[in-house]
Amino acid sequence: MKYQKRNLRIKIKFVSDRPGHDKRYCMKTSLSYEVTPLKEGLKKTYEWYVKNEWWWKPLINDKFFKEDEPWKK
């Protein structure tokens, strides 16, 4: 798969925490993980989103995801 170079501007806007958002999660787990190098991880993430548009594309026009803080209304 070839990657296109694009002029992308990243826009980050910090918003207040949503109600009920825990500051700390404390639980025991038996899950394991392995560390993936950043470049490889970004590549895998990009490929996943390209292959799974069905998952994220409907969210683009979803009212909840368009608003910065829908829980404040």
Residue pairs with C-beta under 8 A, 6 or more apart in sequence:
1 47
1 50
3 46
13 68
15 68
15 69
16 69
16 72
17 23
18 69
18 71
19 71
36 44
49 56
59 65
63 70
64 70
